[in-house]
């Protein structure tokens, strides 16, 4: 009796700290967040002339930054705060750093991170976000996630043997053990990919090698600062942090925005010399941790973000190895995993966007403009979708109440 009780207590603590649904959500978050853009990060590093050791250092720095901020901020605020690297920022750097040295690239990283830190400390970004109605934030989130939701079914064309079994496994297990539905889909997808032999050629050349940090002293070249540093800041704030806040607000997490932005900027300042080009709030991958599949109790979903941080630290430890493995994953497996993991969040986002009848037209405009994927001035559709929705709302309030036209049929 004296030994079994402590064992039961220890087992209960383990179950409480590592519920299967939360661990799975954390793993899927990292898989989706990295596989969808690892190749872009590698392209950005190569544009700055990075060698293989520096490439591994980039993954190490990014993994440490994301792991520390995911774990620290989620535990501090008891909310699923997920961070990510700036994917549109990496795409911008892949062209903006052409001809720049690694030192000049680090100078641009530092400028962007300092500006993000200042944005968090001054609180101006939080004040701007506080004025956005929840209906528009939900519509923005639904528009951002639509591509992954439809990608689940688009990928069945040509990859039916991988994606459909994942979808079927998700639906079946969802009715029996909802917490394990996404995990079951992922496992089925891995088996189906292996049977089909669709793993990339790089998968056969993976070596388990720990990453080593490589320090690069910053050089402040004004051409690179203006051509890459400032655009990196603008793109990160408008295309990443803005929808990232919308994810939290859309799922009812009223977390103070300024500290979140400030800490990602501070982490970027510290880690930029090692290759962390931009850290920010996650949007698409974060929605996996904020949705009901992560944990039935919304007050316990922060554990999913904590486990995402743990897996990001694993990415950091074996930066070069993980990068090679992630780039070997077929697109069908990535889209299938993201699609089933985001079904619940897309549904709740659409419901939140259309609930308030007075804001419905503006929410629909926000959703459609965001889902269009339009890019202007190097800034993604999330910013322009929100701008279009706010403009629609202002016009409607000036001219009087408006309703969406009913179908003629």
Secondary structure, 3 states (H helix, E strand, C coil): CHHHHHHHHHHHHHHHHCCHHHHHHHHHHHHHHHHCCHHHHHHHHHHCCCCHHHHHHHHHHHHHHHHHHHHHHHHHHCCCCCEEECHHHHHHHHHHCCCCCHHHHHHHHHHHHHHHHHHHHHCHHHHHHHCCCHHHHHHHHHHHHHHHHHHHHHCHHHHHHHHHHHHHHHHHHHHHCHHHHHHHHHHHHHHHHHHHCCCCHHHHHCCCCCCCCCCCCCCCCHHHHHHHHHHHHHHHHHHHHHHHHHHHHHCCCCCCHHHHHHHHHHHHHHHHHHCCCCEEECCHHHHHHHCCCCCCCHHHCHHHHHHHHHHHHHHHHCHHHHHHHHHHCCHHHHHHHHHHHHHHHHHHHHHHHHCCHHHHHHHHHHHHHHHCCCCECCECHHHHHHHHHHHHHHHHHHHCCCCCCCCCC
